């Protein structure tokens, strides 16, 4: 593995989950892989779980870890080719990525979408330019279109807590006060569709009309506008808001009746509830779920370490 940006960079999700659980059971077994190696984590946007968990993962593997908030501590980056830099940008991404490649053996990069132009966001200029110009392996810490470390951790969590060999997993849209990216639901759908192909689970997506995700990420999933139908017999419900893909970046309407609460969970098969965090209580997800033993949000966050450590181990072993 030389790049980690999506489930497409993984040969088998079942095998990756098996590796992650083995690492979780014995976190310090592979420290020789990272000794005298440097992991650089570059953030252009806020982070709590990704920042902390990936640092822990790198150190568990014996790596030196450097963290930089480039949006605050670095120069404004230019990503366009062939432009005269006479505006607000100070450093071209060619030089910035190249320099970081001189300092680091692996680079992790986090950059959110602007949610103004779908073509610009889905082109993934920042992430792809780091791959092109850094000269070292690059890991997505969340990009404009995907958050693969989160979805890998989600699959680890499902594997740990499932009661059936092939549970029913539901991705359910939730209301929010502002437009959010499609990155988390894109990645979750993509990882769950792959897991479904490998016989690990059955996957359903439910959302109001107008909030369809790109077909690129949902091939193989059953989709429905009827949330109650989707929840029927569910073993895991993953709750997440996202803005419209087709009417890009828009909140079409605030469907508050889509918020999951304990009463709605009666439709499920005693389902456990998941969310990537941060979560707005009693807007996206009811407090009666978050404060109950049905919630897996803390377990998911904990598994972020083992997801990141498994990816880093695979890169260091290549």
N, C-alpha and C positions, 0 to 999 in steps of 0.2 A: 504493500500500500504506500503510495507516494502523495496522494491527495485525498482528503476526506471532505466532501461537500454534500454528499447525498447517499442514499442507500445503494445507488448504482456503483459506488466504489467498494461495495461489500460483496464477496462471493456468496456467502450464506449467512442470513441473519440468525438462523438457528445456531450455527457454529459460533458466531460472535457473542450471542447471549451465553452460550456455554463457557466461552473464555472469560466473559465478564464475571460470571458467578464464581469461577475458580479464582480469579484475581481478588474478588471481594472476600473470599475465604482465607486468602493468604496474600495480603497487599504488597509485601516487600520482597517477594521471591525473585524479581527481575531487575533489581537495582543496578546490576552490572551493565544493563543495556543503556542506561542514561548517564552513567558516571562521566564527568567532564563534557557533557553535552548541555547545550543551552536551549531552553524553550522561551520564545518571545511571544507574549500575548498582547495584541494590539486592539484597543477598544476605541471605536468612534462613537459609541453609544453606551448608555448606562448598563450595568450588569451587577447582579449579586451572585446568583447560583453559578453561572457560567464562569465568572471570574474566580470565585473561591474554589470551586470543585476542580477546575482545570489546573490551578496552581498546586492543589493537593496531589492530583494525579501525577503531575510532572515530578514533584518531590518524592513521591512514593517510588518512582522509577529511578531516583538518584540524580535527576536533572537539576541544573541551575535554572531558575525561573525569573524572567524579567517581565514587568507589566508596564504598559504605557497607555495613558489616555490621550491618544493622538489628537482628538478634537480639542483638547485643552492644553496639552503640553507640546504638541508638535506644530509644524507649519501647515497652513491650509493647502490641501492637495489638489493638483490638477490631474484629471484623468483623461482628458481629450487629447487626441493626436493632432499634431500639426497646427497648434494654436500659438499665437503670440501671447505670452503670459504678462499682459499689461493690466490685469484686473486684480481681483482680491486673492487669487491663489499665488503661493510663494514657492512651492516645491512640486515638481512633477512626480507622479507616482513611480515612474521609471527609476528615478534616483532613490526615492524613499524606500521602495521595495528592495532595490539592489543593495542599498546600504544595510538594511535589516538582515538581508541574506548573508552579509559578511559577518554579522554579529551572532546570528542564531542558526541552530541546526534544524529547528522546526519553528514555523510561525503559525500562530493562531490569529485569525482576524475576525472582528465583529463589526458589521455595518448594516444599518437599517435602511429600508426604502424611504423615498420621499413621498410616495403615494400620490404623485401628481401625474406622472407619465408612465404607463405600464411598460412600454417598450424600453424606456431607460432603465427602470428598476429590474426588469426581467433579463436584461442584458448582463447584469452582475459585473459591471466594469471594475469595481474596486477589487473584488475577490479574484476575478480572472486575471487582472493585471499583477496581483501579488504572485499568482501561480507563474505567470509569464516572466516576470522580471526579478524575482527574489532568488531563484536558483536553488531553493530548498523546499522540502515538503511543506504543504500548507493545509491547515485544518480550519473548517468553518466553525466559528463560535456563534454563529447566526448571521445569515446574509439577508438580502432583500427578499429572497424567495424561499428559504429553507432554514431549518434549525435541526440538523441531523443528530447532534449530540443529545438534545432533549428527547427526540423520538426514540433513539437507541435506549436511553435510560427508561423511557416509558415501557418499551417492550421487555426490558429486564424486569421491571416492576410487575407487569402482567404475568410473566413466567413464574415469578416468585409467589404470587398470590392466587393463581388460578386454582379452581377446585375441579375443573373438567379438563380433559385432555385438549379439547378444542372449544374454548369459550367464545361467546358472542361479545364482540367489542363494538361499541357505538361511539362515533364522534358526533357530538351535538353542539350546534351553534348556540351562542349565548348572547344576550344583549350587552351593550356597553354605551358609554357616554360619548365616545369618540371613535374615529376610524382607526382600526388596527390592521397591521399587515396580514398577509396570508401565509407567512413563513412557517409558523408552528403547525397550522392545520395542513398545509401542503406536505410538510415532512412527515407528520403523523400518518396522513393518508398513504403516503408513498411507502413508509415502513410497514404499515399494517397490511397493505395490499401484497407486499412481498412476503410477509409472514403468512398470509392467507395462502399464497401460492405454495409455500413450503409446508402447508398442512398444520400450522400452529394455532389458527383461530379462524373465526368468521367475522367479517367486517361490514359495518353499515354506517353510512353518513346521513345525518338529518339536519336540515336547515330550512329557513323560509325561502320562498321563491326570490330569485335575484341574487342569492349568495352562493351560487354554484362555484366551485373551485375549477381551476384549469384541468382539463382532461389528462394532461401530462402527468398529474399526480394521483389521479383517482381511478385509473383503469383497473377493473376487477372488483371495485367496491359496488355494493348495492346502495343507491341513494333514494331518499324519500323526503317529501315535504311534510310528512305526518310524523311529528315527534313521538306521539304515543305509540304508533305502530313500530317505530324504531326501538323504543324502550322495552317493548314486550319481550320478556325472556332474556334481557341483557345481563351479562355477567360483569362487564366493566363499561362505565360511561365516562368518556373523556370530554370535558366541557371546555369550550374555547370560543371566543368571539373572533370574527374576521370581517373586514370590509368587502365590498363587492369586487369581484375580479372583472366581470364584464363591463359594469359601470364603474370604472376603476377608482378604488379608494373611497368610494361613497358609502355612507350609512343610509340605506334606502328608507328604513323606518326603524323605530325602536320597539321591537316585538317583546315587550317585557314579560308576556306570558310564556316565553321560552325559557325563563330562568328555572333551573332545576332545584327542587326542594325535596324534603323527605317524603312528602305526600306523593309526589310524582314518581318517586323511586319504588312505590308499591307495584308499579307496572313491571318492574324488573325481577330478575331471579336473585334477589338480595345483592344487587350489584354494588361493587366498590366504585368510588367516584375519583376521577383524576383531573388534574389541572396543572399546567406548567408553572404557574406562579410568575409574577405577582397576580393576585386575584382581588377584585373589588367585591367585598362581601355584600350580600343581599342586593347586588345588581347583576353580576355574572352568575354567582352561585350562592345559594342560601347558607347562612351561618349554621342552621340546624344540621346540615350535612358536614360542613367543614369542622364542626366541633364534635362530630360523632366518630365512631369506629368504622364508619363506611368510607371515610376519607382516606385517600392514599397520597395526598399531596406532599407530606413530609418524607414518606418513603421514596417517592419519585425523586425529590430533591437530593436525598442521600445517594441514590443510585447514579446521579450525575457524575460522581467521582469515578465510579467503576466503568461507566461508558467512556469517559475521556481517557482513563488509564488503559483501557483495552485498545482504543484507537492509537494512542501514542506507542504502546508496546508493539503493535503491528507495524507502525512506521519505522520504529527503531530496529525491528527485527528484519526489515526488508533488505 
